Amino acid sequence: MAIEVQHADANNFKDIIAKGTVLVDFWATWCGPCRMQGKILEELAKTIDEGVASIVKVDIDNNADLASEYGVTSIPALFVFKDGEIDEEFVGVQQADTLKDAMSK
């Protein structure tokens, strides 16, 4: 079964990234590359079994403090968290294979 892409905000972010592997996409609705990345993430989610990893989107316009906390200055910005710690970071549109590899390390 594929995973579902979740949305996070400052209220639930720390809980979401605390355990396991979580790919976080910092994005904005007005960002063209972010919309492209969103489609890639939706397809990626279909290839990941539930419980293996999670994909979370954080809208920087609604969560500027959270974006600032993680040093997001360009979007899309993608972070792979493992048990609450940043394992890998990407800026710009990334292909599904690149992200899947980073999540499975």
MDAnalysis code that builds the backbone (N, CA, C; Angstrom):
import MDAnalysis as mda
import numpy as np

u = mda.Universe.empty(315, n_residues=105, atom_resindex=np.repeat(np.arange(105), 3), trajectory=True)
u.add_TopologyAttr("name", ["N", "CA", "C"] * 105)
u.add_TopologyAttr("resid", np.arange(1, 106))
u.add_TopologyAttr("resname", ["MET", "ALA", "ILE", "GLU", "VAL", "GLN", "HIS", "ALA", "ASP", "ALA", "ASN", "ASN", "PHE", "LYS", "ASP", "ILE", "ILE", "ALA", "LYS", "GLY", "THR", "VAL", "LEU", "VAL", "ASP", "PHE", "TRP", "ALA", "THR", "TRP", "CYS", "GLY", "PRO", "CYS", "ARG", "MET", "GLN", "GLY", "LYS", "ILE", "LEU", "GLU", "GLU", "LEU", "ALA", "LYS", "THR", "ILE", "ASP", "GLU", "GLY", "VAL", "ALA", "SER", "ILE", "VAL", "LYS", "VAL", "ASP", "ILE", "ASP", "ASN", "ASN", "ALA", "ASP", "LEU", "ALA", "SER", "GLU", "TYR", "GLY", "VAL", "THR", "SER", "ILE", "PRO", "ALA", "LEU", "PHE", "VAL", "PHE", "LYS", "ASP", "GLY", "GLU", "ILE", "ASP", "GLU", "GLU", "PHE", "VAL", "GLY", "VAL", "GLN", "GLN", "ALA", "ASP", "THR", "LEU", "LYS", "ASP", "ALA", "MET", "SER", "LYS"])
u.atoms.positions = np.array([
    [0.836, -1.183, 0.000],
    [0.000, 0.000, 0.000],
    [0.881, 1.246, 0.000],
    [0.585, 2.212, -0.831],
    [1.363, 3.439, -0.924],
    [1.079, 4.349, 0.269],
    [2.036, 5.220, 0.543],
    [1.832, 6.182, 1.616],
    [1.085, 7.399, 1.091],
    [0.539, 8.173, 1.999],
    [-0.163, 9.396, 1.656],
    [0.718, 10.578, 2.040],
    [0.817, 11.569, 1.159],
    [1.590, 12.760, 1.465],
    [0.818, 13.591, 2.482],
    [1.469, 13.890, 3.601],
    [0.845, 14.658, 4.677],
    [1.256, 16.127, 4.589],
    [0.521, 16.955, 5.304],
    [0.901, 18.363, 5.454],
    [1.238, 18.590, 6.916],
    [2.243, 19.401, 7.144],
    [2.698, 19.656, 8.512],
    [2.738, 21.150, 8.771],
    [2.692, 21.497, 10.036],
    [2.875, 22.880, 10.456],
    [3.675, 22.876, 11.755],
    [3.900, 24.046, 12.298],
    [4.733, 24.161, 13.494],
    [4.174, 23.366, 14.675],
    [2.861, 23.133, 14.685],
    [2.238, 22.420, 15.799],
    [2.537, 20.924, 15.809],
    [2.696, 20.319, 14.635],
    [2.886, 18.873, 14.601],
    [4.208, 18.428, 13.973],
    [5.027, 19.366, 13.520],
    [6.225, 19.025, 12.772],
    [7.195, 18.149, 13.561],
    [7.531, 18.546, 14.760],
    [8.518, 17.798, 15.558],
    [8.049, 16.368, 15.826],
    [6.749, 16.200, 16.069],
    [6.211, 14.856, 16.293],
    [6.317, 14.005, 15.034],
    [6.057, 14.615, 13.880],
    [6.082, 13.871, 12.614],
    [7.480, 13.383, 12.271],
    [8.491, 14.223, 12.484],
    [9.862, 13.839, 12.100],
    [10.595, 13.036, 13.168],
    [10.004, 12.863, 14.335],
    [10.698, 12.255, 15.474],
    [11.147, 10.823, 15.249],
    [10.365, 10.022, 14.529],
    [10.698, 8.601, 14.375],
    [10.661, 8.195, 12.914],
    [11.614, 7.356, 12.553],
    [11.642, 6.800, 11.216],
    [12.221, 7.771, 10.197],
    [11.965, 7.464, 8.925],
    [12.463, 8.266, 7.807],
    [11.332, 9.129, 7.278],
    [11.601, 10.430, 7.203],
    [10.595, 11.381, 6.739],
    [11.240, 12.323, 5.735],
    [10.644, 12.410, 4.554],
    [11.062, 13.372, 3.534],
    [10.172, 14.591, 3.680],
    [10.781, 15.757, 3.918],
    [10.024, 16.997, 4.104],
    [10.286, 17.920, 2.923],
    [9.202, 18.389, 2.319],
    [9.252, 19.318, 1.191],
    [8.776, 20.682, 1.667],
    [9.707, 21.641, 1.755],
    [9.337, 23.026, 2.033],
    [8.995, 23.661, 0.692],
    [7.790, 24.199, 0.551],
    [7.271, 24.652, -0.733],
    [6.344, 25.853, -0.536],
    [5.850, 26.399, -1.668],
    [4.844, 27.468, -1.641],
    [3.932, 27.298, -2.850],
    [2.691, 27.724, -2.705],
    [1.702, 27.554, -3.778],
    [2.061, 28.347, -5.025],
    [2.750, 29.459, -4.893],
    [3.088, 30.333, -6.010],
    [4.358, 29.902, -6.752],
    [5.016, 28.873, -6.275],
    [6.314, 28.425, -6.803],
    [6.120, 27.343, -7.876],
    [6.436, 27.682, -9.119],
    [6.301, 26.727, -10.228],
    [7.115, 25.455, -10.027],
    [8.416, 25.564, -9.710],
    [9.197, 24.352, -9.469],
    [8.634, 23.512, -8.316],
    [8.037, 24.182, -7.321],
    [7.440, 23.448, -6.199],
    [6.263, 22.605, -6.673],
    [5.483, 23.138, -7.594],
    [4.352, 22.365, -8.132],
    [4.866, 21.156, -8.912],
    [5.969, 21.344, -9.656],
    [6.580, 20.210, -10.357],
    [7.052, 19.160, -9.348],
    [7.703, 19.620, -8.280],
    [8.193, 18.707, -7.254],
    [7.036, 17.979, -6.588],
    [5.940, 18.680, -6.379],
    [4.761, 18.066, -5.765],
    [4.249, 16.884, -6.560],
    [4.232, 17.009, -7.880],
    [3.789, 15.897, -8.733],
    [4.744, 14.711, -8.616],
    [6.033, 15.008, -8.552],
    [7.031, 13.948, -8.389],
    [6.836, 13.249, -7.047],
    [6.566, 14.020, -5.995],
    [6.362, 13.430, -4.670],
    [5.110, 12.571, -4.616],
    [4.057, 12.998, -5.302],
    [2.835, 12.190, -5.348],
    [3.115, 10.845, -6.006],
    [3.886, 10.844, -7.076],
    [4.247, 9.589, -7.746],
    [5.173, 8.751, -6.867],
    [6.123, 9.398, -6.209],
    [7.029, 8.690, -5.310],
    [6.253, 8.013, -4.187],
    [5.280, 8.701, -3.648],
    [4.473, 8.159, -2.546],
    [3.796, 6.849, -2.936],
    [3.465, 6.703, -4.203],
    [2.811, 5.477, -4.673],
    [3.760, 4.281, -4.673],
    [5.069, 4.548, -4.612],
    [6.049, 3.471, -4.689],
    [6.622, 3.094, -3.324],
    [6.217, 3.806, -2.278],
    [6.752, 3.560, -0.939],
    [5.678, 2.898, -0.089],
    [6.032, 1.795, 0.520],
    [5.083, 1.101, 1.382],
    [4.869, 1.871, 2.673],
    [3.637, 1.857, 3.133],
    [3.292, 2.506, 4.392],
    [4.132, 1.913, 5.514],
    [4.646, 2.755, 6.383],
    [5.475, 2.301, 7.491],
    [6.959, 2.323, 7.183],
    [7.317, 2.401, 5.907],
    [8.724, 2.436, 5.526],
    [9.279, 3.853, 5.652],
    [8.504, 4.828, 5.209],
    [8.898, 6.233, 5.241],
    [7.648, 7.083, 5.108],
    [7.815, 8.388, 5.318],
    [6.716, 9.340, 5.166],
    [7.171, 10.488, 4.282],
    [6.220, 11.132, 3.634],
    [6.488, 12.353, 2.881],
    [5.576, 13.424, 3.446],
    [6.182, 14.573, 3.769],
    [5.459, 15.667, 4.402],
    [5.744, 16.959, 3.647],
    [4.720, 17.770, 3.468],
    [4.865, 19.070, 2.822],
    [4.640, 20.168, 3.846],
    [5.500, 21.193, 3.801],
    [5.377, 22.344, 4.686],
    [5.295, 23.597, 3.816],
    [4.155, 24.268, 3.848],
    [3.948, 25.509, 3.106],
    [4.680, 26.629, 3.837],
    [5.701, 27.203, 3.196],
    [6.523, 28.210, 3.872],
    [5.765, 29.509, 4.120],
    [4.748, 29.794, 3.328],
    [3.972, 31.012, 3.556],
    [3.158, 30.921, 4.842],
    [2.729, 29.741, 5.195],
    [1.962, 29.528, 6.420],
    [2.836, 29.141, 7.603],
    [4.104, 28.816, 7.324],
    [5.014, 28.338, 8.375],
    [6.397, 28.966, 8.221],
    [6.438, 30.291, 8.141],
    [7.700, 30.998, 7.918],
    [8.710, 30.735, 9.032],
    [8.252, 30.641, 10.268],
    [9.174, 30.395, 11.384],
    [9.827, 29.028, 11.273],
    [9.051, 28.045, 10.856],
    [9.575, 26.692, 10.689],
    [10.596, 26.658, 9.547],
    [10.281, 27.314, 8.450],
    [11.222, 27.386, 7.324],
    [12.510, 28.083, 7.753],
    [12.373, 29.146, 8.511],
    [13.539, 29.887, 8.993],
    [14.390, 29.025, 9.936],
    [13.722, 28.273, 10.789],
    [14.429, 27.403, 11.733],
    [15.342, 26.419, 11.016],
    [14.924, 25.969, 9.826],
    [15.715, 25.001, 9.061],
    [16.549, 25.654, 7.968],
    [16.619, 26.989, 7.973],
    [17.491, 27.697, 7.042],
    [17.037, 27.647, 5.599],
    [15.753, 27.509, 5.367],
    [15.229, 27.444, 4.005],
    [15.259, 28.838, 3.390],
    [16.062, 29.001, 2.327],
    [16.143, 30.278, 1.620],
    [15.730, 30.153, 0.164],
    [15.722, 28.953, -0.365],
    [15.284, 28.675, -1.734],
    [14.358, 27.472, -1.698],
    [13.353, 27.485, -2.576],
    [12.411, 26.370, -2.628],
    [12.271, 25.862, -4.049],
    [11.915, 24.609, -4.220],
    [11.663, 23.633, -3.172],
    [12.952, 23.251, -2.444],
    [12.807, 23.078, -1.150],
    [13.896, 22.591, -0.302],
    [13.410, 21.285, 0.317],
    [14.198, 20.244, 0.149],
    [13.798, 18.920, 0.633],
    [14.824, 18.425, 1.648],
    [14.301, 17.917, 2.754],
    [15.135, 17.387, 3.828],
    [14.708, 15.951, 4.101],
    [15.688, 15.077, 4.230],
    [15.417, 13.713, 4.667],
    [15.808, 13.641, 6.138],
    [14.812, 13.393, 6.991],
    [15.038, 13.243, 8.424],
    [15.031, 11.758, 8.771],
    [15.944, 11.379, 9.633],
    [15.964, 10.019, 10.168],
    [15.968, 10.128, 11.684],
    [14.881, 9.653, 12.281],
    [14.687, 9.734, 13.729],
    [14.925, 11.148, 14.255],
    [14.366, 12.137, 13.550],
    [14.399, 13.519, 13.994],
    [15.623, 14.322, 13.608],
    [16.613, 13.674, 13.013],
    [17.853, 14.351, 12.623],
    [17.926, 14.470, 11.104],
    [18.439, 15.609, 10.611],
    [18.606, 15.789, 9.173],
    [19.697, 14.850, 8.684],
    [19.360, 14.042, 7.675],
    [20.312, 13.115, 7.075],
    [20.818, 13.636, 5.733],
    [19.908, 14.234, 4.944],
    [20.274, 14.790, 3.640],
    [19.424, 16.001, 3.344],
    [19.966, 16.920, 2.521],
    [19.249, 18.122, 2.103],
    [19.397, 18.297, 0.599],
    [18.338, 18.794, -0.033],
    [18.341, 19.079, -1.462],
    [17.651, 20.422, -1.687],
    [18.113, 21.172, -2.682],
    [17.449, 22.406, -3.082],
    [17.171, 22.302, -4.575],
    [15.964, 22.677, -4.965],
    [15.565, 22.578, -6.365],
    [14.844, 21.271, -6.614],
    [14.292, 21.160, -7.798],
    [13.510, 19.976, -8.166],
    [14.419, 18.753, -8.217],
    [13.990, 17.703, -7.541],
    [14.731, 16.442, -7.493],
    [13.866, 15.329, -8.080],
    [14.492, 14.416, -8.762],
    [13.773, 13.290, -9.346],
    [13.460, 12.240, -8.272],
    [12.445, 11.464, -8.535],
    [11.968, 10.453, -7.583],
    [13.074, 9.473, -7.188],
    [13.869, 9.027, -8.147],
    [14.923, 8.054, -7.845],
    [15.947, 8.609, -6.855],
    [16.306, 9.863, -7.030],
    [17.266, 10.509, -6.123],
    [16.715, 10.527, -4.704],
    [15.452, 10.912, -4.579],
    [14.825, 11.010, -3.252],
    [14.619, 9.642, -2.632],
    [14.215, 8.682, -3.443],
    [14.003, 7.328, -2.932],
    [15.312, 6.738, -2.414],
    [16.398, 6.968, -3.156],
    [17.719, 6.503, -2.720],
    [18.116, 7.141, -1.396],
    [17.870, 8.445, -1.254],
    [18.224, 9.143, -0.013],
    [17.403, 8.634, 1.158],
    [16.167, 8.286, 0.900],
    [15.302, 7.801, 1.968],
    [15.644, 6.380, 2.382],
    [16.227, 5.604, 1.486],
    [16.452, 4.189, 1.782],
    [17.857, 3.901, 2.308],
    [18.702, 4.895, 2.423],
    [20.061, 4.685, 2.934],
    [20.036, 4.228, 4.369],
])
